[in-house]
Amino acid sequence: MLGLHRFNEADPGAAEEALLACCGSHRWAIRLTAHRPYPDIESLLAAASEASYDLRAADLAEALADESWMPQPLLGMRAPGSQAAHTALRAAHAAYEARFGHVFVVCLEGIAPEEMLDTVLSSLRARLANEPDEERLVAAEELRRIALTRLEHLVATHYSGASVTR
């Protein structure tokens, strides 16, 4: 609860900046900041989830664009696996970005490291068959799940009133 208390009491600019580390939509971050204080983490997560469902197409595009700036390799590239699997993963990421115009996002919370490469690759391949409107909904749901995981981690253990690295 100490992290939540600090989040509730933080300067609005610092709170928004920390929230942007969870989801790159300014509208989402501003909305969550404006509704403080939250009585408990569950209330904050419920508000975050609701705000995620209310993202407009432009907000979702902003959040997905922010994901592409994250300083990490392609999703799944650090997972153990053969060179052929990593090559297939790079090709699938490129095909996904070419088809949908944004990076691939999937929540990997609870997935064992040895299963990540296969999980990401199979998800990429399956989602490449989606129509753009359908994929936008799937990507929004995955982004919501990722944001909730990041937010829970942020306020439960790390929030210090300053920005958080991703």
Backbone hydrogen bonds, N-H to C=O, Kabsch-Sander energy under -0.5 kcal/mol:
donor,donor_aa,acceptor,acceptor_aa,energy
5,H,1,M,-2.8
6,R,2,L,-2.4
7,F,3,G,-2.1
8,N,4,L,-2.9
9,E,5,H,-2.0
10,A,6,R,-1.0
10,A,7,F,-0.7
15,A,11,D,-2.5
16,E,12,P,-2.6
17,E,13,G,-2.2
18,A,14,A,-2.2
19,L,15,A,-2.4
20,L,16,E,-2.3
21,A,17,E,-0.7
21,A,18,A,-0.8
22,C,19,L,-1.8
23,C,19,L,-2.0
26,H,24,G,-0.6
29,A,25,S,-2.2
30,I,26,H,-2.9
31,R,27,R,-2.2
32,L,28,W,-2.2
33,T,29,A,-2.2
34,A,30,I,-2.6
35,H,31,R,-1.2
36,R,33,T,-1.4
44,L,40,D,-1.8
45,L,41,I,-2.8
46,A,42,E,-2.3
47,A,43,S,-2.3
48,A,44,L,-2.5
49,S,45,L,-2.4
50,E,46,A,-2.4
51,A,47,A,-2.6
52,S,48,A,-1.9
53,Y,49,S,-1.9
54,D,50,E,-1.1
55,L,52,S,-1.3
60,L,56,R,-2.5
61,A,57,A,-2.5
62,E,58,A,-2.2
63,A,59,D,-2.4
64,L,60,L,-2.8
65,A,61,A,-2.4
66,D,62,E,-2.0
67,E,63,A,-1.6
68,S,64,L,-1.2
69,W,65,A,-0.6
69,W,66,D,-1.1
70,M,67,E,-1.2
72,Q,70,M,-2.3
77,M,74,L,-2.5
79,A,76,G,-1.0
86,H,82,S,-2.1
87,T,83,Q,-2.2
88,A,84,A,-2.4
89,L,85,A,-2.2
90,R,86,H,-2.3
91,A,87,T,-2.2
92,A,88,A,-2.4
93,H,89,L,-2.6
94,A,90,R,-2.2
95,A,91,A,-2.4
96,Y,92,A,-2.5
97,E,93,H,-2.6
98,A,94,A,-2.3
99,R,95,A,-2.2
100,F,96,Y,-3.0
101,G,97,E,-2.1
111,I,108,L,-2.2
115,E,112,A,-2.1
116,M,112,A,-0.8
116,M,113,P,-0.8
117,L,113,P,-0.5
119,T,115,E,-2.5
120,V,116,M,-3.1
121,L,117,L,-2.7
122,S,118,D,-2.6
123,S,119,T,-2.2
124,L,120,V,-2.9
125,R,121,L,-2.5
126,A,122,S,-2.2
127,R,123,S,-2.7
128,L,124,L,-1.7
129,A,126,A,-1.1
130,N,127,R,-1.5
135,E,131,E,-2.9
136,R,132,P,-2.1
137,L,133,D,-1.4
138,V,134,E,-2.0
139,A,135,E,-3.2
140,A,136,R,-2.1
141,E,137,L,-2.0
142,E,138,V,-2.4
143,L,139,A,-2.6
144,R,140,A,-2.2
145,R,141,E,-2.3
146,I,142,E,-2.4
147,A,143,L,-2.8
148,L,144,R,-2.4
149,T,145,R,-2.0
150,R,146,I,-2.6
151,L,147,A,-2.9
152,E,148,L,-2.6
153,H,149,T,-2.0
154,L,150,R,-2.7
155,V,151,L,-2.6
156,A,152,E,-2.0
157,T,153,H,-1.8
158,H,153,H,-1.0
158,H,154,L,-1.1
159,Y,154,L,-2.3
